[in-house]
Amino acid sequence: MGMLELLWPAVVLVAVYALLGGSLAWVIGLRGLWAVAAAPAFATTVIGGASVVAGWLGLGWSILPSLIMTVVIGVGVVLVRRRTASPVASPRSFSPWWTVLAVGLAAVVIGWQTLSVIGGPTAISQTFDNVFHLNAIRYILDTGAASPLELGQMTSPNGGVPFYPSVWHATAAIVAQLSGASIATVVNAQTLVIAAVIWPSGAVLLSRVFGGATAAVTVSAAIVSASVPMFPLLPMDYGVLYPFQLALATAPVALAATASMLGIGSSSGQRAPGWWAFIVLGAIPGVALAHPGGFVAWLALSVPMVAVFAVRFWRGHARAGARIGLIVGVLAYLGLGLLLLKVLRPPLPTRLWPTALSPAQAAVEVAQVSMFYGTVSIGVAVAILLGLVWAVRERTGPVAVAVLSWVVGAGLFIVVIASPFPTLRDALTGSWYNNWPRLAAVFGVALVPLAAFGLARTVQAVARRWRTARPEAVRARTITGVALAVVGFVLFPLPAMPHAVEQAHRQFALTDDSALVSADEMALLERIPEHVPAGETIAGNPYTGTALAYAIGGRPVLMPHILVDVSEDAQTVNDHLADAATQPSVCDALRATGVGFVLDFGEREVHNGSHPLPGLDELADSGVVRLVDSQGDARLYEVTACGLG
């Protein structure tokens, strides 16, 4: 079957997005690319909101709460629309087949890149954070608790993690329930849909708002979206940042609606500002519940829109009252933004990432679009340069926003990786943990409209020299355009994307010395249901990957993540299990925690550190366990002390 195993859960996820978000987009009045791009963002909002409400009401998690919320919101939208004028249909400036072709080719190219990174339908990211992500999905399936106010209880039952963005995990749990696929397969299918469907749709939409809804801009944006290593590839490679990837992939539709609400771009005159605000409110909660870093990215990239709106308003309204109102509004916006930057910053110990380059070196990486992977994205870099040249010639509001968005993205990256002023750096980039790979991903989103604009205007300038009304020439131009689009998708990603794909694949490769779990350890994890009865808890050092017995083996573990609040009983097991024959307190701890089995994956840890648990070392000769199964150096023991086993 190979990668075809991903097809069914991917289809289920697309169907969920269409049912929950697509229906709302249709009821609101969105059509075409707007509807396609908005559906996942709306669905994410619905799933996130439904998870919170379901938690309040004590409902187990399934697609049902989301369906109910979709109906409630849909009825509300219908009632609102009955009291307002119907939205004007979107004008078509070119054949919609160009959009289908462009987004379809981008989906194929990005899909191929994504599958090449993953390598197999059940492959997992061999990274620290993935222990939490995979186990969180299992936790939701087992407990029914999908709310961002509840998911943190998996690692902190006493409430030490009061909020954790859970909508990515809640969505994966729905797909797992509906498809019957394994957690690893669902995660890979979800990653494929986010990267190859949601991202290029949103990127093309946003680029069309700023550059114009033309075939040239549409195709150019699709090509650029498949050629930037920092997104959507980097969040799959670094971290792993699955929720952040979802947040950034859905952010472009919120940005496009924000620009339209402020009267900026090709869609601004089609509907009233209040109607566009409706779209923004439909998308933003989903972005925030996917990951607050995505919301702050929307906040940062909306600053150029507000600036252009303010300049236009000032020039168009000479009355003192109107201008005073504008000043008050802008100050309130800036004040709220600064407050949110401070409130949404994670705790200080998580924001201590150091700088890595000088400002000059960072500026070079920005110009070359080479951050994180070190290979110059030649086509994208040239397209951005062309965009800057054409922007000087056109000097329109939408183009200015595209340029300023690129400036904001570049500026944040330079600040986070090279600023010599730590207080300023923390104020501007603390919401992203002062972590430069995250800002590199944000820059990958921010640059697409400008690069697409530059490439499109250049193509249009060349095409004007070959314009004629003869039918055969029109057909020849169309065929040539399609051929150039295909060539663009092949050449533009070179040489950066192949290098990035190869590097990212290393995080998913299952080998004898994989960082999190080796091939032998994975084989043992998959056999756990054959030996461990349902409900029995497994102890083990989570740094070595044993915690994945929960997600992969389907059995509860004593420590479901590497960073977890350890109870007194769990600490006793970790420190003294090997002494259970002589210490009665260990038996009490075993019964309290339900531990009946132990996984021993040796001493190799995911970050090459050393965090030994003395009670779980040298168990083979302790006399308190018996060997149940093994693969290579990986061992599964059953506890026989204390009358167990």
N, C-alpha and C positions, 0 to 999 in steps of 0.2 A: 504493500500500500504506500509506504514512504510518506511523502508530504501530503498525499491525498487525505490522510487522517485529519489534517487541519481543515479540510473543506467543510465538513459538516458543522463543527462548532463555529467556524467563520460565518457560514450561512445563517446559523441560528442567531449570532450576534447582530448581523446586518438586519435580520428580520425584527429583532428586539428594538433596534434603533428606529427602523421604519415604523413599527407599530406604536412605540411610545413617542418618539420625536417627530417622525414624518407625518403622523396624523395631526399633531399640533401645528406643524409648519403649514400643512394644507388648510387647516381651519383658520389660521391667522391670515392666510392669503398669499403665502410664499409659493413660488413656482420655479421650475427650472433649477439652475445651479444654487440659487438661494435656498430652495427647499432641501436639496441634497446636502448642502454644507451645514445647514442649521439643524437638521434632524438629529445628528449625534449630540450636538450641544444641548438641545432641548431635552433629549432622552437622558443625558447625564444629569441635568437639573432635576428631572422627574425622579430618577432612581435615587439620587442623593437626598432629595426632600422626602421621598417615600420611606427611605431607610430610617430617617429621624422620626417620622410620625409612627412608623411601625414599632420602633423602640419605645416610644412613649406609651403606645397602646398595648405593648406586650405581645405583638403579633410576630410569629415566626417569619423568617425571611423567605420570600419567593417572588415571582413576578407579579403576584396578585396585588400587593400594595401599590406597585407602580402603575398597574392597569387602572386601579381605582383613582389614583391621583391624576392620571392622564384624562380620564373621563371628567373629573371635577374641574380641572383646568380648562378642558375643551368646552364644557358648558359655559364656564365663565367667559371665555373668549367669544363664544357665539352671542352671549347676552350683550357684551361690550360692543361688538360689531353691529348689532342691531340698532344701537343708539348713535352710531357714527356712520359716516359715508364709507362705502366700500372702497377698498384700495384700488388704485389704478393699475391695470395690467402692465407688466414690465415690457417695454418695447424691445424688439429684436433688431439689432443692427447687423446681424449676420446669421448664417445658418447655425442652428443649435448643434448640428453634427460636428462642427469644429470643436465645440465644448466636449462632446462625448468622446471624440477622437483624442483630444489633448489630455483630459482627465483619465481616460482609459489607458492611454500609453504610459502616463505617469504611474498609474496603479500597477501596470505590468512591470515596469522598470524597478519601482520601489519595492514591489512585492518580491521580485527576484533578488534584490539586494537583501531584503529582510530574511528570506528563506536561506540565502547563502550564509548569513550571519548565524542563524539559529542552527542550521545543519541537520536537524532531525525533528520530527513532530513531538517527541517527548523530551527533547534536550532542555536543560535548565541553565540559567545563568549561574556561573560558578562564583558568585559574589556574596559578600557579607549581608547586604540588605535583602537578598532574595530569600533568606531563611524566613524573615518576617512575612514577606509578600505571599509566598506559597502557603505558609502555615495559617495566615490570616484568612485565606479562602476556605481552608478546611475548617477553621474555627467558626466561620459564618455558617457553613453547611451543617456543622454539628450543633451549634447553639441557637442559630436563627438570629443572632445579634449582628446586624450589619451597619448600625448607626455609627457615625463618626464620634458620637458621644459614648459608645460602648466598645468599639473594637480595641481600644487601648487596654481593656481589661484582660485581654489575652496574655499580655506581658506584665501588667500591673493590676492585679485583682483589687487592690486597695484604692484605686483611683488616682494613681500617680501620673497617668497619661489621660487627662480629661477629654482630650480631643485628638483624633487622628483622621486625616482625610481618607475616607473609606469607599468612595463611590467606584473607584477602579476595582476594588476587591468585591464589592457588592454586585457589580455587573458581571464579573467573572463567575461568581457563585450562581447567578441566574442562568448563565450559559451552561455551567456544569450540570445544574439541575435539569435543564431542558434537553441538553444534548446527550447526557450520560458519558461524556468524554472525561478523561483523567484531568486532574488539575494542571499538570504540566502542558498537556495538549491544549487545554482551554486558554492558558496564559499565552502560548505561542500564537494561537489563532487570533486572540484579542490584539496582540502586538501587531500582527499582520494587518488587521483591519484598521487599526489606528494609524499605522505608518503609511499604508498603501491606498487607503480610501479616505479617511477623515482628513489627513494632512493635505494631500494635493487638492482636494475639493476646496478646503478653506483657503489655501494659499492662492489658488487661482481666483477665487471670489474676491479676496482682499486686493489683489493686484489689479483686477478689473475695476474696482471702485476708484483706485487712484490713477490708473493708466488709461481707463476707458474700456468699455465692453466690446472689444474688437477681437477678431480672430488672431491677430498678431500678438496682442497682450495675453490672450488666453493660452495660446500654445507656448509662448515664451515663459509665462509663469509656471506652466506645467513642467517644462524642461528644467527650469531653475530649481523647482521643488524637489526634483530627483537628483540634483547635482551638488547639494550642500551637505557635507559629511556631519556637520554639527547638529543637524536635525533632519529627519527623525532618528538618525542612527546613533548619535552620541548617548542619549538616555538609555538605549539598550546595552551599550557597552560599559558606560561608567555608572557605578552605583550598586545595583541597577535601579534606574529611576522611572519605573513603569507609571506611577501616578502622575509624575511631572510631565512625562511624555503625553499622556492623555490631556492634561491641562493645556499644554502649549499647542497641541493639535486642534483643540476646540477654540482656542483664543482668537484665531483670525476672523471667525464669523462674528464674534463679539466686537472686535475692532472695526470690521466692515460696517456693522450696524451702528456703532458709535459715530463713525465718520458720517454716515448718512443722516443720522439724527441731528448732527451739527451742520448739516447743509453742505458737506464736503464730498465730492466724488460723483461718479456717474449715476448712482442710484438715489441721490439726495432729493431730486425734484419729483420723484415718482409718488411719494407718499408724505403725509404730514409728519413733522418731527415727533409728535407724541406717539405715532404708530411705530416709528423706528425705536423709540424708547421701550416700547413693548417688546421688541425683538431683543434689545440689550438685556432687559430684565429676565427674558427667557433663557439667555445663554450664560450670563455672568455667574449665577449661583452654581451651575454645573462646573464651570472653570474653577471656582473657588473650592468647591467640595472635592474636586479631583485632586487639586494641590494648591495651597495658598500662593506658592511661588508663581503659578500661572496667572492668578488674579493680580498679583503685584506686577507681573509683566504687562498685563493689559493696562493697568494703571499707568505704568511708565510710558508705554507706547501710545497712550491716549493724550499725553501732554502736548505733542505737536498738533494734534487735532484741535485741542482747546486753544492753543496759541493762534492758529490760523483763524479759527472762529472768532476769537477776540479781536484780532486785527480787522477782519471783515466787518464785524459789528460796529467797531469804533468808527471806521470810515463811512459806514452807511447810516449812522445815527448821530446827528449833530446835537440833539437835545441833551442838556446837562443831566436830566433825570435818567435818561437811558444809559448814558455813559457811567454815571455813578452806580447804577444798578449792575452794569457790567463789571466794574471794579470790585464791587462787593461780592459778586458771584465768583469771579476769578480768585479772589483772596480766600473765599470760603472753600473753593475747590482745592486750592493749594494747601490750605490748612488741614483739610480732611485727608488729603493725600499724605502729608507729612505725618499726621497722626497714625494713619494706617501703616505707613512704613515702620513706625516704632512699635505699634501694637502687634503687627504680624511678624516681628522678628522672633526667631526661635531663641531658646535660652543661650546665654553667653558661652558656656562650654562647647556648644555645637557651632559657634561662629568663629572659631580661632584658626581658620585656615590661613596660612601665610601667603604672601605675595610670591610670585615666581619669576617675573621678568622686570626689566627696566621699562619705563614708559616708551622709549624709542623702539625696543624690541616688540612691545605689545602693539604699537602702531603698525609695525611691519606685518605682524600676523593679521591684523585687521585688513590691511591693504591686500594681502595675499589670500585672505580667507583660508588660513592654514592652521588655525588654532586647534589644539588637542592632538591632531593626527600628523601635523608637521609637513604635509604635502600641499603644495600650492593648488588651489582650485582655479585653474587658469581661466576657464570659460566664465565662471561666476565673477571673478575679479575683473575681467575685461568688461563684462556686462554692467557691473556697478560703475566702472569708470565712464562707460558710454552713457549710463543713466545720469551721472553728474553733469556731463557735457550737455545732454539734451535738456536737463533741468534748467541750466543757465539760459538756454534759448527760449524755453516755453514760459517759465516763471508763473505757473498757475498755482492756485491753492492746493489742489490734490497732489500735484507733483512736489510742492514744498513739503507736504506732510510725509510723502514717501522718503524724501531726502532726510528730513529731520528724524524720522523713525530710524533710519540707518545710523544717523549720528547718535541718537540715544542708545541704541544697541551697542554700537562701537564704543561709546563713552563709558557705559557701564562695564563692559569687558575690560577696558584699559584700567579703569579705576580698581576693579576687583583684583586684577592680576599684577598691577604695577604701582598703585598709588603709594606715595611715601607718607601720606597723611592718614594715620589709622582711624582717627575719629571720623573724618569725612567719609572714609571708605566704609566704615561700619554703618554710618547713617544711610548711605546710598545703596549698599549691597548686602547689608546684614539680613534682609528678608530672604536672601538666597544663601544663607549660611556663610557669606563671604567666600563662596566656593566657585572658583572660576569656571569649571566645566559647565555648571548650570547657566552661567551668564553667556558662555559660548553658545549653548543651545538657544538661549533667548536671542542672541545676535543672529543665529541661523534663521530664525523666524522673521526678525526685523528687516533683514536685507532683501528678502524676496521681492517685494513690490518695486524697489528701486532697480534691482537687476533685471526684472521682467520688463520694466518700462524702458530701460536702456536698450535691451536686446530688441524689443518690439519696435521702437522708433527707428532703429537702424534698419531693420528688415523693411519697414514701411517706406523708408527713404529710398532704399534700393528698388523696391517694387514699383514706386511711382515712375521710375524710368522705363518700366516695361508694362505700361498700362495701355490697353486698347480695347475697343468695344467688340471686336470680331469674336464670334462664338468659339472658334477654334482656339483663339488666344486665351479666352477665359478658361476653357477646359485645360489648356496647357498650364496656365498659371495655377489652377487648383491642384493639378497633379504634381506640379513642381513644389507647391506649398506642402503637400502631404509628404513628399519625399524628403524635403528639407527638415520637416518636423521629425521624421523618423531618424534621419542622420543626426539631428540635434540631440535626441535622446541617447544616441550611441556615443557621440563625441564629447558632449558637454560634461558628463561626469568624469571624464578622464583628465588627469591621472589620479585625482584625489579619492574618488569613490572606491575603486578597486583596492587601493591600499587600506582605506578605512574599513571596508568590509572584511578584508583579511585579518586586520588587527582585532576587530570586534568579535570575529568568530572564535578567537582564542578563549573568550570568556564563556563560550558555550561548549567547547570541545570536551568530550568525556574521554579521559585518558587514564593511564595508570597513576598519574600524579596531578590530576585536576585539583584546583585550589580548594574547592569546597568538599566534593565527594568524588572519589575515584571510580573507575569502572567496576572494580570489585565491590566497593561499598554500595554503589547504586544497585547492583545485582542483589545484594543482601537486603537492601531496603525494600526492593520489589517483592521479596519472598516473605516479608514479615507477616502478612496475613495468614500464611501457612502454619506459623508457629505460635504467634501471640494471639490469645483469645481477645475478642472484642471487649473493650473496657479496661484491659490491663494497661498500666502505664509503664513507659520505658524510660529508664535513666540513661544518661550519657553526657559527654562533654559537647555542648552545642558548637563550640569553636571548631570542632572536627567534622561537623556536618551531621551528627547523630540526630539533631532536632528535626531533620527532614523525614524522620520516621512518621511524623504526624501527617505531613502533606502527601508523601509518597506511599507510605505503608498503611496509612489510615488508622493508626493507633495513637492514643494520647501520649505525650512525652512530659517528663518532669520539667524541662525547660524548653518552651516552644520557640524561644529566640535566644540569640547570644546576649542581648541586653534585656534582662528580665529581673523583676523583683523576686528574690528567692526567699521563700518562707523558711521558718526555723526548722520545720521537719525536712524540707527539701535540702537545706544546708547540712543537716545531720546525715542524710543519705549520701550527699556528695563528698562529705568529709570522712565518713566512718563506715560505709557499707562493708568494706573488706573486714571490719572488726565486728560484724553482726553476731558472730558466735560468742563473743565475750562481752558485748555491750547491749544490754536489754533496751536501752533508749533507741537503738537503731531499729529494732523490731517494731517499736511503737511508731517510729517515723515511716517505716515501710508500709504499715497498715494505714496510716493517716494519708499518705500520698498515693496509695494504690500501686506502688512500684512492684512489679513482678519480674521484670526483665531489664537487661542492661546491654547497651550497644557499646562496643569498644572499637573505635576507628584509629587507635594509635595516638601518637603525639602531634602529627602534622596538623596545623591549624590554618584557617582560611587566609589569615593575614601574616602567616609565618611567625606568629607570636608564641607565647608560652603561658597558658592559663590552666595548669594541671588541677584536677580534682582528686585529692589524695585517696578518697574512699573508693574511687573507681579504678585506681591503678593496681596492676598486678593481681587481678581478680582470679586468674586461672589457677593459682596456687593457694587461694585464700580459704578454700573449703566451704564457701558460702554460696557458690553458684555452680551450675553445670553448663557445659557448652551445648547449645541447641543447633546452631548453624554457623557456617563460616564460608568466606570466599576470600582467597588470598590471605591478607593480614587482618581483614575485618572479621569481627566476632560478635555473635549474638548469644548472650548467656541468660539462663533462667535462674532466678534467685531461689535457692533451696533452704536457706537459713530461716529461722523463726517459724518453722512449720509451713513455709510456702513451697510451691513447686510440687 
